[in-house]
């Protein structure tokens, strides 16, 4: 009887020691990493042994039996989130599983700039090393369909901003977020402006977006933004041509060599506002919130013309004679520099 008790006691001691050692391995012992910082990607749907296999394959030396035991004990195996993780030592198994279940993935970011064309947006996304280029083989129309956009043309539909994303995310996810953000900003500005007694001369929010894109390209200084918008709105109300150089340049496309000539202003395209009245058929750039706000709430001034002073600001005139004098003045100044 005493022998059996001794054996049982030894078994309990051994079991306790094993449990303590296992707990130490989970709670205190740092995991061996192949390098001081390891990039680990957990694929969507991975579970159980697949998680352990992925960790070991990518440089995290964790025994499968210990990992599976820890996952069962914690009860959070289904909560391990897919994504890319930067694992830096020292880190314990507990710390690693905490990160995997929190979804503490590696974040990167990409910035889309006010005034960019959609061609520039696609180029920036395509060259980003941490984005999956899922849109690379898609036409513009196919891309719009994939992100749920109803518009037939992508220009101006995406909000300029800095977008954080998990390393390895699809570029389509960034575009979807940028599209929704632009739609929300446009709706908010449109609803606020249309609630006033003197709404702008746009039939739809899309027309306001077109005007905002023109204002974005025409503005050299923040303080002039609402005045530039006022000039174009005043012209639109009077049935005057907008006569905007950026719209004409956009219509020239790749044929534009950086020098806008008289023949370019006379070459008719759907975007040449020197030969065609009204707004262009689509936006010409990616407007920010400030340009959207200016297009929907321009300055209350009678100006119909403006000319660049050469320092980033503009001179505004109410009539052609005053505008011609301003043009002569600032052209003379530039010529004497």
RODO-2510 file (C-alpha; in nm, 4 decimals, decimal comma):
residues 337
     n   res          X          Y          Z
     1     x     0,0000     0,0000     0,0000
     2     x     0,2797     0,2397     0,0932
     3     x     0,4513     0,1573    -0,2351
     4     x     0,1373     0,2463    -0,4319
     5     x     0,1045     0,5731    -0,2448
     6     x     0,4673     0,6525    -0,3162
     7     x     0,4204     0,5782    -0,6858
     8     x     0,1066     0,7895    -0,6952
     9     x     0,2850     1,0705    -0,5169
    10     x     0,5764     1,0542    -0,7587
    11     x     0,3297     1,0557    -1,0512
    12     x     0,1600     1,3647    -0,9106
    13     x     0,4947     1,5331    -0,8609
    14     x     0,5986     1,4452    -1,2157
    15     x     0,2639     1,5638    -1,3528
    16     x     0,2932     1,8865    -1,1587
    17     x     0,6471     1,9360    -1,2828
    18     x     0,5362     1,8710    -1,6408
    19     x     0,2464     2,1113    -1,6026
    20     x     0,4752     2,3742    -1,4535
    21     x     0,7314     2,3290    -1,7278
    22     x     0,4559     2,3489    -1,9922
    23     x     0,3217     2,6639    -1,8295
    24     x     0,6716     2,8128    -1,8234
    25     x     0,7137     2,7300    -2,1932
    26     x     0,3844     2,9102    -2,2663
    27     x     0,4087     3,2047    -2,0279
    28     x     0,7783     3,2795    -1,9837
    29     x     1,0072     3,1104    -2,2357
    30     x     1,0962     3,3241    -2,5402
    31     x     1,0306     3,1576    -2,8742
    32     x     1,3248     3,0926    -3,1028
    33     x     1,3076     3,3106    -3,4146
    34     x     1,5053     3,2527    -3,7335
    35     x     1,5972     3,6232    -3,7397
    36     x     1,5525     3,9075    -3,4874
    37     x     1,2361     4,0093    -3,6770
    38     x     1,0238     3,7571    -3,8656
    39     x     0,7481     3,8296    -4,1162
    40     x     0,4619     3,5844    -4,0637
    41     x     0,1538     3,5577    -4,2818
    42     x    -0,1493     3,3680    -4,1553
    43     x    -0,3787     3,2816    -4,4421
    44     x    -0,7516     3,3253    -4,4213
    45     x    -0,9182     3,0089    -4,2920
    46     x    -0,6006     2,8642    -4,1363
    47     x    -0,6684     2,6685    -3,8165
    48     x    -0,5090     2,4142    -3,5848
    49     x    -0,1985     2,2450    -3,7276
    50     x    -0,2001     2,4790    -4,0297
    51     x    -0,1240     2,7739    -3,8009
    52     x     0,1692     2,5941    -3,6427
    53     x     0,3005     2,4828    -3,9803
    54     x     0,2827     2,8405    -4,1119
    55     x     0,4676     2,9747    -3,8074
    56     x     0,7477     2,7193    -3,8305
    57     x     0,7802     2,7568    -4,2078
    58     x     0,8263     3,1310    -4,1688
    59     x     1,0807     3,1202    -3,8881
    60     x     0,8963     3,0897    -3,5550
    61     x     1,0097     2,7714    -3,3793
    62     x     0,7085     2,6639    -3,1738
    63     x     0,6393     2,2933    -3,1028
    64     x     0,3090     2,1918    -3,2527
    65     x     0,1991     2,0022    -2,9419
    66     x     0,2554     2,3114    -2,7280
    67     x     0,0759     2,5404    -2,9712
    68     x    -0,2266     2,3121    -3,0033
    69     x    -0,2430     2,2636    -2,6262
    70     x    -0,2289     2,6400    -2,5714
    71     x    -0,4973     2,7051    -2,8323
    72     x    -0,7285     2,4445    -2,6774
    73     x    -0,6646     2,5725    -2,3263
    74     x    -0,7247     2,9339    -2,4286
    75     x    -1,0242     2,8351    -2,6404
    76     x    -0,9491     3,0991    -2,9016
    77     x    -0,8228     2,8950    -3,1964
    78     x    -1,1172     3,0181    -3,4115
    79     x    -1,0238     3,3773    -3,3284
    80     x    -0,6769     3,3682    -3,4868
    81     x    -0,6972     3,6373    -3,7549
    82     x    -0,5539     3,6225    -4,1022
    83     x    -0,2964     3,8814    -4,1990
    84     x     0,0702     3,9700    -4,2023
    85     x     0,2524     4,0075    -3,8709
    86     x     0,5950     4,1382    -3,7808
    87     x     0,7184     3,9187    -3,4958
    88     x     1,0171     4,0577    -3,3071
    89     x     1,1963     3,8852    -3,0230
    90     x     1,1871     3,8298    -2,7413
    91     x     0,8284     3,7054    -2,7511
    92     x     0,6564     3,4241    -2,5635
    93     x     0,3938     3,1886    -2,6987
    94     x     0,1359     3,3719    -2,4932
    95     x     0,2434     3,7051    -2,6412
    96     x     0,2361     3,5600    -2,9913
    97     x    -0,1142     3,4162    -2,9511
    98     x    -0,2356     3,7425    -2,7996
    99     x    -0,1196     3,9225    -3,1132
   100     x    -0,2678     3,6668    -3,3507
   101     x    -0,6083     3,6743    -3,1816
   102     x    -0,6139     4,0556    -3,1547
   103     x    -0,5364     4,0819    -3,5228
   104     x    -0,2370     4,3009    -3,4399
   105     x    -0,1229     4,2907    -3,8005
   106     x     0,1572     4,4856    -3,9629
   107     x     0,0220     4,8146    -4,0947
   108     x     0,1480     5,0080    -4,3938
   109     x     0,0030     5,3182    -4,5555
   110     x    -0,0354     5,4839    -4,8911
   111     x    -0,1129     5,8499    -4,9573
   112     x    -0,3348     5,9678    -5,2421
   113     x    -0,2702     6,3350    -5,3221
   114     x    -0,5216     6,6116    -5,3964
   115     x    -0,5257     6,6938    -5,7652
   116     x    -0,3988     6,3563    -5,8829
   117     x    -0,5617     6,1949    -6,1824
   118     x    -0,6857     5,8392    -6,1591
   119     x    -0,3925     5,7325    -6,3732
   120     x    -0,1607     5,8635    -6,1015
   121     x    -0,3646     5,6866    -5,8337
   122     x    -0,3326     5,3538    -6,0133
   123     x     0,0407     5,4055    -6,0611
   124     x     0,0929     5,4791    -5,6900
   125     x    -0,0988     5,1682    -5,5845
   126     x     0,0744     4,9493    -5,8424
   127     x     0,4241     5,0373    -5,7199
   128     x     0,3475     4,9998    -5,3481
   129     x     0,5430     4,6916    -5,2338
   130     x     0,2983     4,5979    -4,9568
   131     x    -0,0221     4,5972    -5,1623
   132     x    -0,1517     4,3092    -5,3701
   133     x    -0,2003     4,4519    -5,7229
   134     x    -0,5406     4,2910    -5,7772
   135     x    -0,6542     4,5814    -5,9955
   136     x    -0,3543     4,5623    -6,2306
   137     x    -0,5275     4,3488    -6,4915
   138     x    -0,8649     4,5238    -6,4652
   139     x    -0,9984     4,7928    -6,6940
   140     x    -1,1337     5,1067    -6,5282
   141     x    -1,4890     4,9789    -6,5809
   142     x    -1,4071     4,6398    -6,4305
   143     x    -1,2358     4,8059    -6,1361
   144     x    -1,5388     5,0248    -6,0646
   145     x    -1,7658     4,7217    -6,0754
   146     x    -1,5409     4,5348    -5,8310
   147     x    -1,5582     4,8138    -5,5711
   148     x    -1,9331     4,8677    -5,6134
   149     x    -1,9186     5,2084    -5,7845
   150     x    -2,2156     5,2989    -6,0036
   151     x    -2,0364     5,5731    -6,1986
   152     x    -1,9021     5,4862    -6,5459
   153     x    -1,5797     5,6905    -6,5143
   154     x    -1,3303     5,6709    -6,2228
   155     x    -1,1883     6,0228    -6,2306
   156     x    -1,2476     6,2191    -5,9106
   157     x    -1,4342     5,9395    -5,7313
   158     x    -1,1661     5,8706    -5,4701
   159     x    -1,0858     6,0786    -5,1638
   160     x    -0,7288     6,2047    -5,1285
   161     x    -0,6049     6,0867    -4,7897
   162     x    -0,3555     5,8557    -4,6208
   163     x    -0,4852     5,5000    -4,5940
   164     x    -0,3453     5,2493    -4,3455
   165     x    -0,3742     4,8828    -4,4390
   166     x    -0,2482     4,5439    -4,3331
   167     x     0,0586     4,4361    -4,5250
   168     x    -0,0505     4,2147    -4,8140
   169     x    -0,3950     4,3760    -4,8492
   170     x    -0,5579     4,4120    -5,1892
   171     x    -0,5308     4,7488    -5,3614
   172     x    -0,9029     4,7110    -5,4331
   173     x    -0,9722     4,7387    -5,0600
   174     x    -0,7892     5,0728    -5,0482
   175     x    -0,9825     5,1960    -5,3507
   176     x    -1,3125     5,0824    -5,2002
   177     x    -1,2399     5,2793    -4,8818
   178     x    -1,1305     5,5861    -5,0814
   179     x    -1,4467     5,5681    -5,2929
   180     x    -1,6756     5,5442    -4,9910
   181     x    -1,4946     5,8290    -4,8167
   182     x    -1,5340     6,0554    -5,1208
   183     x    -1,9017     5,9664    -5,1533
   184     x    -1,9599     6,0469    -4,7865
   185     x    -1,7750     6,3802    -4,8091
   186     x    -1,9669     6,4796    -5,1222
   187     x    -2,3054     6,3848    -4,9742
   188     x    -2,2374     6,5758    -4,6537
   189     x    -2,1385     6,8930    -4,8404
   190     x    -2,4247     6,8560    -5,0896
   191     x    -2,6918     6,8063    -4,8223
   192     x    -2,5668     7,1032    -4,6208
   193     x    -2,5586     7,3354    -4,9211
   194     x    -2,8899     7,2304    -5,0686
   195     x    -3,0601     7,3077    -4,7370
   196     x    -2,9834     7,6789    -4,7926
   197     x    -3,2071     7,9176    -4,9865
   198     x    -2,9458     7,9893    -5,2576
   199     x    -2,8209     7,6475    -5,3755
   200     x    -2,5494     7,6329    -5,6432
   201     x    -2,6366     7,5708    -6,0111
   202     x    -2,5671     7,1972    -6,0096
   203     x    -2,8300     6,9386    -6,0925
   204     x    -2,6534     6,6515    -5,9178
   205     x    -2,3762     6,5895    -5,6641
   206     x    -2,1669     6,4534    -5,9519
   207     x    -2,1756     6,7960    -6,1205
   208     x    -2,0544     6,9488    -5,7936
   209     x    -1,7718     6,6936    -5,7932
   210     x    -1,6770     6,7969    -6,1475
   211     x    -1,6588     7,1603    -6,0418
   212     x    -1,4581     7,0671    -5,7304
   213     x    -1,2043     6,8861    -5,9485
   214     x    -1,1580     7,1972    -6,1627
   215     x    -1,1209     7,4177    -5,8559
   216     x    -0,8617     7,1741    -5,7197
   217     x    -0,6436     7,2070    -6,0296
   218     x    -0,6883     7,5846    -6,0582
   219     x    -0,6035     7,6741    -5,6992
   220     x    -0,2497     7,7741    -5,6094
   221     x    -0,3231     7,9132    -5,2639
   222     x    -0,5718     7,7923    -5,0052
   223     x    -0,7164     8,1392    -4,9415
   224     x    -0,8105     8,1727    -5,3106
   225     x    -1,0025     7,8446    -5,3314
   226     x    -1,3526     7,9835    -5,2634
   227     x    -1,2828     8,2801    -5,4953
   228     x    -1,1766     8,0523    -5,7805
   229     x    -1,4943     7,8522    -5,7232
   230     x    -1,6948     8,1763    -5,7289
   231     x    -1,5540     8,2734    -6,0699
   232     x    -1,6538     7,9421    -6,2262
   233     x    -1,9954     7,9371    -6,0582
   234     x    -2,0620     8,2943    -6,1731
   235     x    -1,9642     8,1999    -6,5272
   236     x    -2,1829     7,8898    -6,5148
   237     x    -2,4824     8,0947    -6,4008
   238     x    -2,4326     8,3439    -6,6850
   239     x    -2,3860     8,0781    -6,9511
   240     x    -2,0250     8,1835    -7,0086
   241     x    -1,7569     7,9347    -7,1038
   242     x    -1,5431     7,8313    -6,8093
   243     x    -1,2193     7,8759    -7,0094
   244     x    -1,0083     7,6640    -6,7772
   245     x    -0,6592     7,5612    -6,8860
   246     x    -0,6502     7,2446    -6,6681
   247     x    -0,9659     7,1058    -6,8278
   248     x    -0,8200     7,1636    -7,1733
   249     x    -0,4921     6,9998    -7,0724
   250     x    -0,6828     6,7003    -6,9359
   251     x    -0,8592     6,6637    -7,2699
   252     x    -0,5272     6,6587    -7,4549
   253     x    -0,4200     6,3542    -7,2521
   254     x    -0,0765     6,2160    -7,3312
   255     x    -0,0488     6,4538    -7,6268
   256     x     0,0138     6,7417    -7,3856
   257     x     0,3876     6,8143    -7,3726
   258     x     0,3836     7,0619    -7,0847
   259     x     0,3371     7,3713    -7,2987
   260     x    -0,0220     7,4875    -7,3620
   261     x    -0,0366     7,6594    -7,6998
   262     x    -0,3042     7,8594    -7,8822
   263     x    -0,3726     7,5649    -8,1122
   264     x    -0,4376     7,3500    -7,8053
   265     x    -0,7005     7,5963    -7,6838
   266     x    -0,8656     7,5761    -8,0257
   267     x    -0,8520     7,1950    -8,0512
   268     x    -1,2017     7,0784    -7,9628
   269     x    -1,2361     6,7927    -7,7106
   270     x    -1,5140     6,7181    -7,4605
   271     x    -1,2896     6,8780    -7,1960
   272     x    -1,1956     7,1954    -7,3830
   273     x    -1,3857     7,4646    -7,1954
   274     x    -1,2644     7,7233    -7,4474
   275     x    -1,4670     7,5552    -7,7236
   276     x    -1,7514     7,4009    -7,5224
   277     x    -1,9937     7,5508    -7,2762
   278     x    -2,0798     7,4186    -6,9330
   279     x    -1,9062     7,1618    -6,7164
   280     x    -1,6778     6,8904    -6,8463
   281     x    -1,8352     6,5422    -6,8790
   282     x    -1,6360     6,4051    -6,5838
   283     x    -1,4069     6,5363    -6,3124
   284     x    -1,0501     6,6082    -6,4230
   285     x    -0,8734     6,5317    -6,0945
   286     x    -0,9189     6,4008    -5,7428
   287     x    -1,0576     6,6905    -5,5354
   288     x    -1,0119     6,7117    -5,1607
   289     x    -1,2737     6,8122    -4,9057
   290     x    -1,1759     7,1795    -4,9239
   291     x    -1,2391     7,1951    -5,2985
   292     x    -1,5699     7,0114    -5,2628
   293     x    -1,6713     7,2604    -4,9939
   294     x    -1,5632     7,5546    -5,2126
   295     x    -1,7557     7,4259    -5,5142
   296     x    -2,0723     7,4000    -5,3057
   297     x    -2,0192     7,7183    -5,1040
   298     x    -1,8154     7,9648    -5,3144
   299     x    -1,7298     8,3163    -5,2074
   300     x    -2,0051     8,5717    -5,2571
   301     x    -1,8145     8,7919    -5,4995
   302     x    -1,9040     8,9078    -5,8544
   303     x    -1,5674     8,8148    -6,0095
   304     x    -1,5696     8,6554    -6,3551
   305     x    -1,1951     8,6354    -6,4207
   306     x    -0,8693     8,5583    -6,2453
   307     x    -0,5040     8,5512    -6,3410
   308     x    -0,2010     8,4079    -6,1626
   309     x     0,0219     8,6672    -5,9968
   310     x     0,3237     8,4418    -6,0125
   311     x     0,3538     8,3815    -5,6375
   312     x     0,0843     8,1142    -5,6133
   313     x    -0,1986     8,3628    -5,5579
   314     x    -0,4451     8,5053    -5,8120
   315     x    -0,5809     8,8461    -5,9080
   316     x    -0,9611     8,8501    -5,9438
   317     x    -1,1524     9,0860    -6,1737
   318     x    -1,5202     9,1630    -6,2213
   319     x    -1,5014     9,2559    -6,5889
   320     x    -1,2899     9,1886    -6,8962
   321     x    -1,1231     9,5310    -6,9067
   322     x    -0,9950     9,4933    -6,5499
   323     x    -0,8867     9,1386    -6,6266
   324     x    -0,6908     9,2481    -6,9321
   325     x    -0,5105     9,5112    -6,7236
   326     x    -0,4248     9,2461    -6,4627
   327     x    -0,2979     9,0095    -6,7304
   328     x    -0,0767     9,2805    -6,8804
   329     x     0,0547     9,3744    -6,5362
   330     x     0,1545     9,0274    -6,4261
   331     x     0,2813     8,9213    -6,7660
   332     x     0,5051     9,2296    -6,7659
   333     x     0,6305     9,1450    -6,4164
   334     x     0,7119     8,7897    -6,5201
   335     x     0,8849     8,9121    -6,8325
   336     x     1,1109     9,1437    -6,6323
   337     x     1,2209     8,8690    -6,3923
***
